[in-house]
């Protein structure tokens, strides 16, 4: 499967929305780095972002909110937050 900006962004978004765990994000990133097919025009960006995600479970390389914002922006997305009252 060819890895694209959209696929990488979807994994980040899934993590932020608690649809996947940090372990699942890291496992995907490690798998993706072994995948030989990155979208050619974005291969450098994808390798940089996904390579960093593959190290996210190492304390020294943990992910910050700024990292997510920066990675998603570079992948062509903008984060907008909606905060709603907790439903009891």
matplotlib code that plots the C-alpha trace (Angstrom):
import matplotlib.pyplot as plt

x = [0.0, 1.3, 1.6, 0.2, -0.2, -3.9, -3.0, -0.4, -2.8, -5.6, -3.4, -2.6, -6.2, -7.3, -4.9, -6.0, -9.6, -8.7, -9.6, -6.2, -3.7, -0.2, 1.1, -1.1, 0.2, 3.8, 3.3, 1.8, 4.7, 7.3, 5.5, 5.2, 8.9, 9.6, 7.0, 8.9, 6.2, 5.7, 4.0, 6.9, 6.3, 6.0, 8.4, 10.8, 8.1, 6.4, 9.6, 10.3, 6.9, 6.4, 9.9, 9.3, 6.0, 7.8, 9.8, 6.8, 6.8, 10.4, 10.3, 12.9, 10.9, 7.4, 4.7, 3.6, 0.5, 2.8, 4.2, 0.7, -0.2, 3.1, 2.8, -0.8, -0.1, 2.8, 0.5, -2.0, -4.4, -5.4, -6.5, -9.7, -10.9, -14.4, -15.0, -18.4, -19.8, -19.5, -22.8, -23.8]
y = [0.0, 3.4, 5.7, 9.2, 12.5, 11.6, 8.1, 9.6, 12.4, 9.9, 8.0, 11.1, 12.1, 8.7, 8.9, 12.4, 11.1, 8.1, 5.7, 4.1, 3.8, 5.2, 1.6, 1.2, 4.5, 3.5, 0.0, 1.5, 4.0, 1.3, -0.9, 2.2, 2.9, -0.6, -0.1, 0.7, 2.8, 6.4, 8.8, 10.1, 13.8, 13.7, 10.9, 13.1, 14.7, 11.3, 9.7, 12.5, 12.6, 8.8, 8.2, 10.5, 8.7, 5.4, 6.7, 8.2, 5.5, 6.4, 8.9, 11.2, 11.4, 11.7, 13.6, 17.0, 18.9, 21.2, 18.1, 17.0, 20.6, 20.9, 17.5, 17.9, 21.4, 20.1, 17.3, 19.8, 19.9, 22.5, 21.6, 23.2, 22.3, 22.0, 21.6, 20.5, 20.0, 16.5, 14.6, 13.0]
z = [0.0, -0.9, 2.1, 1.4, 3.3, 3.9, 5.4, 7.7, 8.8, 9.4, 11.8, 13.7, 13.8, 14.9, 17.8, 18.9, 18.8, 21.0, 18.2, 18.4, 21.2, 21.3, 20.8, 17.7, 16.3, 17.0, 15.6, 12.4, 12.0, 12.5, 9.9, 7.5, 7.7, 6.4, 3.6, 0.5, -1.1, 0.0, -2.3, -4.3, -4.2, -0.4, 0.5, 2.5, 4.6, 5.2, 6.2, 8.7, 10.3, 10.3, 11.5, 14.5, 15.2, 15.3, 18.3, 20.2, 22.8, 23.8, 26.7, 25.1, 21.9, 23.3, 21.3, 22.4, 21.3, 19.3, 17.5, 16.4, 15.3, 13.3, 11.7, 10.7, 9.3, 7.2, 6.0, 4.9, 7.8, 10.5, 13.9, 15.3, 18.7, 19.9, 23.6, 24.9, 28.3, 29.7, 29.4, 32.7]

ax = plt.figure().add_subplot(projection="3d")
ax.plot(x, y, z, "-o")
ax.set_aspect("equal")
plt.show()
